[in-house]
Amino acid sequence: MHELSIAIELVDLVTAALDDAASRTPAVRGGTALTSDPRGAAAAANAPAARDRGGPKRSRVEAVHVRLGALSGVAEEALRFSFEVAGRGTAVDGARLVVEHGPIVIACGPCHAERVLDDPCSFRCPVCGAAAGGLVRGREVELTALEVEEHAAAHR
Ligand SMILES: [Zn+2]
């Protein structure tokens, strides 16, 4: 299933982003208890680099925001389901998936401009009617934002 591979990529991307954030902010790390927590262990297994830097922080992702281009071919419901499955045991386990739908944007030669297509079936400039010179946006599946709740050692 197309959506499942996208969901797996998304989970990887989020995990990498969390890793990145952890390496940039050497904040409180109470990572020793993580290995006894199956979720934490799975997250740590997915992010071996984090362990080398002194253990991953216990971060819980509350929401993952994605933008689906109108031509991405991704079905929102299938993606939600896949995201839930792919996220199990990772840092995004239980996170909300917030889906935003992106427009189709074409480049119009005669107008020298980018135009938003209202009708995805007509690949023509809505202003001058010329055939679209190219697709600027519309196929993307983009991770646009993450809402993360940090559980630092001070939390205990
Ligand atoms: Zn035009």
Boltz pocket constraint, residues with backbone or C-beta under 6 A from the ligand:
constraints:
  - pocket:
      binder: B
      contacts: [[A, 108], [A, 109], [A, 110], [A, 111], [A, 112], [A, 125], [A, 126], [A, 127], [A, 128], [A, 129], [A, 130]]
      max_distance: 6.0
